[in-house]
């Protein structure tokens, strides 16, 4: 489960930053686009991507059978003096 968390964190944190900065370089010289369009074309797909990754992670956590195992009964013992 820790590897899934680390992978999801990587996919949410690193990949969008690389793609947004890369697409900013690509759209920087586009003279037929306004600044708002340049930002929207580079950021909006990453917002959709991040929400998709978060949704997949939540789906996998909810469907993990390990999360639904019954806990052993709690036994409280008196402390010996």
C-alpha positions in Angstrom: 0.0 0.0 0.0 2.9 2.3 0.7 4.2 1.9 -2.9 0.7 2.8 -4.2 0.8 6.0 -2.1 4.3 6.9 -3.3 3.4 6.3 -6.9 0.2 8.4 -6.6 2.2 11.1 -4.9 4.7 11.1 -7.7 2.0 11.1 -10.3 0.2 14.0 -8.6 3.2 16.2 -7.7 6.0 15.6 -10.3 4.3 14.8 -13.6 2.0 17.8 -13.6 4.8 20.2 -12.9 7.0 18.8 -15.7 4.1 18.9 -18.2 2.9 22.4 -17.2 6.4 23.9 -17.5 7.0 22.0 -20.7 3.8 23.1 -22.3 4.4 26.7 -21.1 7.6 26.6 -23.1 5.7 25.2 -26.1 3.0 27.9 -26.0 5.2 30.8 -25.0 5.9 31.8 -28.6 2.3 31.3 -29.9 1.4 34.8 -31.0 -2.2 33.9 -32.1 -3.2 33.0 -28.5 -4.0 35.3 -25.6 -2.1 34.8 -22.3 -5.3 33.3 -20.7 -5.5 30.7 -23.5 -1.8 29.8 -23.1 -2.3 29.3 -19.3 -5.6 27.4 -19.8 -4.1 25.0 -22.4 -1.2 24.2 -20.2 -3.0 24.0 -16.8 -6.5 22.7 -17.4 -5.5 19.2 -18.7 -3.2 18.8 -15.6 -6.1 19.6 -13.3 -8.2 16.9 -15.0 -5.2 14.5 -14.9 -4.7 15.1 -11.2 -8.3 14.5 -10.3 -8.3 11.3 -12.4 -5.2 10.0 -10.5 -6.8 10.9 -7.1 -10.0 9.2 -8.2 -8.1 6.0 -9.2 -6.2 6.0 -5.9 -9.4 6.4 -3.9 -11.1 3.6 -5.9 -8.1 1.3 -5.3 -8.1 2.0 -1.6 -11.8 1.4 -1.2 -11.6 -1.9 -3.2 -8.6 -3.2 -1.3 -9.8 -6.3 0.6 -7.0 -5.8 3.2 -9.0 -2.7 4.5 -12.0 -4.9 5.3 -10.4 -7.6 7.4 -11.9 -8.0 10.8 -9.7 -6.8 13.7 -9.0 -9.2 16.5 -11.0 -8.5 19.6 -9.5 -6.0 22.0 -8.3 -7.6 25.2 -7.6 -5.3 28.2 -5.5 -6.8 30.9 -4.9 -5.4 34.3 -1.5 -4.2 35.0 0.4 -6.2 37.6 1.8 -4.2 40.5 
